[in-house]
Amino acid sequence: MLIPAQARTEIDKLYHNRHHVELTIGIRKKNETEILHFGPDRQIAEGEPLIYPVGSICKPFTASLAAKLVSEGKLDLDAPINAYIPDLPEQYYPSLRKLATHTSGYTTQPYNLITTIPFFVLINHEGGLFHKNPFRGYPNEEQMLEIIRNTHLKDKPYKFVYSNIGMSIFGYIIGKVSGKGFWDAMEEYITEDLGLKHTFLGNTDMTGYDKKENPCRCWQWEKEDIIAPAGALNATIEDLLEFASIQLNGSRPYLNMCHEYQAPCDKQSDSGLAWRLDKTMPISWHTGAAGPYHAWLGINRETGVSVAVGINYGLVNVEEIGFGILRNL
């Protein structure tokens, strides 16, 4: 595997003062897959594929399941939230499309001033965000409904604001429409529709490390966690590349809508359904972060080439590694 200079520079930074690095880089090109795994000594290591907590890469999976339901006539992206969640107060609610493109008007996280203070007290007591999942158990279903009822939005365009609570409401509705709940519907979709054998929601055993080189286990999730559609996914790099191939190989035409322009995002990208669409090249991509883990997945929509990266440290520039490789292929 030829790693371009830009990506090598970022890998050099990654290994600086970090002594437990597990870095996996995968490339798929014309149905040929190449995987490189670098251990703590930066040498290529062999062994069973590692299962990484891939965090927000869960969002494109959530959008893919939604696209399937749209193709079956079970979901309407332009319908408002209250079309699927009954007994909400009479007021404006954003559409599902706005939830999936982070243009709904919802804030980034589900916390407000009252809930933030005790949350940070708890997080600090348990070692910080590298050690404690801030979304485990909060919000529960009733708290999510309270957020929906008490967030008074206007019928107007909202700028892109990356929203875990917005994506989770989207996933909650997908679960209701499926009749199985989000967790079971997604697990079935992953195994039966996508055929991925090492991708699942919940918890994995991989050890991550915080900024002080202390070991951390992955964020813990429960089946009932409302924020699961935004970040509860685990996967091997091989499975992420397979997921990327499925997106564009024509075997599931409904996935095309995920990579079509849906809304503006920022200076560098537009929004598909959950995916970011790079403005300079035909690349769909997404980053995932979950405590002491980071991942990136990108696809060139014209060539079909895809790149996936996983690492067991947080707060690292994994995007530059992924982009540095994909843009040079």
N, C-alpha and C positions, 0 to 999 in steps of 0.2 A: 504494500500500500504506500503510495507516494503522498506524504503529508506536506502541504505547501508551507512556505516560510512563515506566513502569518499565523497559521495554526500551530506550528512548532514553537513560535515565540510564546503563544498563550499556554502551551503545555509546559514550557520552561517555567513560566510564572506559577503555574499550578503546582509544580513539584517543589517550589521554593519553600523551605521550612515546613513542609508537610511530609510525614514519615509513614503514612498508612494508606497511600493512594491506591485505589482500584479504579482504573480508567479503561473503559471499553469504547472503541470507535468501530462503527460498522458502515460499510458502503454496499449498496446494491445497484448494479448496473447491468441492464440487459439480462435479468434473471440470474446473474452471477453475484454471489455475496462474498464479501471479504470482511473478516472480523479480526481486529487486533485488540488484545487485552494487555495492558501494562500494569505490572504490580508495583509495590512500594519502592523497589530499586530501579524502576523505570525500564526494566527489561521485559520483553514479551513473555507472558506467562500462559501456561496451558491449564486446562481443567474444565470442569462443568461450567456452562454459561451462567453468569451471575444474574440474579433477579433484582433489578433496581426499583426502589420506590421512585416513580417518575412524575409524581405530583400533578401539575396542571396539564400534562399531556393527556390526562383523563378527559379534558374538555373536548378535544376533537373526537374522542370515542363517544362522548355523550351526544355531540352534534351528529355523528354518523348514525347512531341509533334513531335520533329524531328524523333524519332524512329518510330512513327506511319507513318510519311511520307515516311521513308525509306521502311517500310513494304509494302507500297502501290506503291512502285517503282517511287515515285515522287522526291526523294532526294537521292543523292549519297554522303556518308560521305567522300569518298576519292577524290571527285572532288574539284578543287581549287575554291577560291572565285570568280574568273572571269568567271567561268562557269555559274554563276547565276547573276552576276552584270556586265552588258555590258559596253563597251566603256571605260574600264580601260586601262592604258598604258601597253605596252608589257613588262612584267617583271614577276618574280616569285611571286606567291601568295600561301599562305598555304591552306591546305585542310580544309574542314569543321570538320573533325575528330580532327585536331589539334586545331581548335577553341574551340571545346567542351571539350578538355582535358587540356587547358591552356598551350599547347606546341607549339603555333603558332609563337612565337617570338614577339608578340605584348606586349606592356608595361601594367602595372597594370591599369592605368587610362588613359583617353583620353587627359589629359592636357600636354602641353609642356611649355617651359620657358616663351613664350610670353603670353600664356593664363593663366598661374598659378598666376602671380602677381595680375592682376585685380580680379581674382576669389577669392583669399584669402582676398583682401581688402573688397569685397562684403560680404563674409562669416563672417568676423570679425565684420563688421558693423551690421549684422543681428543676431549676437549672437553665431556664431560658427556652427560647423557641427551638433550639436544636434538640432539646430533650422532650418537649411537651407539645402535643398536637393542640393548637388553639381552637380547633373546630370539633374536637371530640365531645359530644354531648350538648354542644351549643352551636346554633339554636336547635331546640327540639321542634317538633312539628307545630305546636301551639305558639312558640316564640317566633317561628318563621311567619305564621299567619298574622301575628301581631305586627311584625315588621311590615308586611304587605298592607295591612289595614292602616297603619300609622304613618306610612311614607306617602305624602301627598305630592304627587307628580303632576305635571301639566302636559297637555297634548301639544307638544312642541318638539323640535329636534334637540336631542342632548348630545354633547360631545362624548367621544370615547372615554370611558372610565372603566378600567379593568375591574370587574365585579365578581367576586366569589359568591356572594349571596344571590346576585342575578342569575348566574349560571346554575346555581343550586335550585332555585325556584323552577328554572327550565327543566332540570332533571327530575324534580318532584312531579311536575306535570307529565313528563314522559312516563314515569312510573305509574301514575294514575291511569293514563290512557292505555298502557299495556295491560293493566289489570293485575300486575304482579308486584308493583313497587319497583323503584329504580334499581335497587341492588340485584334482585333476582332477574329482572329484565336485562340488565347489562351483562351479568354473568352468562345468561343464555345466549345473548347476542355474540359475545366474545367466543364462546366455545362452538356454538352450532352454526352461526352465520359467517363469522370470520375464520373459524377453524384454528384459533391461536391456542397453543397448548401450555404456554408459560406466561400468560397474562391473566391477572385477576384483581379483584378489589380486595382491600383489607390489609393484612400485615405480612411482612416477610422477615427473614432472619438476618439479612445482611447488616453488618456493623458499619455505621458511619462515624464521623469524627467532627467535633466542634472546633472552634478557633484555638482552643488551648490543647488540642490533641487528645481530649477526653473521648472515650468511646460512647456512642449513642446507639440506641436501637431505633428502628423506624418509627415514625408517627403511628400511634395505635388508632385503629378505626373500629367502629361498631356498625352493624348492618343498618341501624336506625339513624345514623348520622346524616343530617340534612345536607351538609356540605360535601358529602361523598362524591356527587357528580362533578365537583370542581377539582378533586385532587386525590382520590383514594386508590389510584391505580398503581399496580406493580407490573413490571414486564422485563423480559430479556431484551437485549439490543436486537437479537435476531427477530423476535416477534414484532418489535417496532418497525423494522424494515419490511416485514411481511405486511403489516398494517398499511404502511406507506404504499407498497405496490398495489394492494387491493384498492386503494383510493382512486387510482388512475388507470387500472388495466382494463376497464370496461366490463368486468364481471358483475359489478353492481352499479348500474348507471345512475341510480339515485344519489350516489356519492358525489357526482359532478357538481351539484348545487353547493356542496361544502366549500368548493374552491372557486366559486364565482363571486364577483364583487357583490357585497351585500350592504356595506356601509363604510363611511370614511373612518380612518383610525388616527394616524399621525403622519408626520412628514415622510417617514420611511416606508410605511405600509398602509394597506387598506384591510378591511375585515371581510373574510368569508364567513361561513358558519363555524365559529370558534377559531378557525385557522387565521393566522396573519398572512397577508398576501404582499410580498415584497414589491416595491414600486420600480426597482431598477432591473430586476430579473424575474422570470416567471416561477418564483419559488413560493410555495406554501410552507409555513413553519410554525412551530410552537415550542416554548420552553416549559420545563417543569421543575419546580423546586419544592422539596418537602423536608424541612429541617436540615439535617446534615447530608442531603443528597441533591443532585442536580442532574437534569437530563435535557436533551435537545433533539428534535426531529425535524428534518427539512426534506422537501421533495421539489425537484425541478419538474414543473408540469409539462414542459415541452420534450425533454429528453427521457423523463421517467426515472432519472437517477435520484437516489435518496441516501441520506446520511443520518445516522443516529449516534448520539454520544451519551454515556452515562458515567457518573462519578460519585464516590461516597463522601464528598465534602459539599457544604453549602457555600453560598456567597462567592462563587467562582465564575469566571467569564466563559461559561461553556458555550454561549452563543457564538463567540468569536472562533472557537475551535470548529464548530459545526459549519458556520458560514464560510470560514477560511478554506475548508475542504470542498464544500459543495459548489462554491462560486468558481473554483478552479478546475472542476471536472468538465 
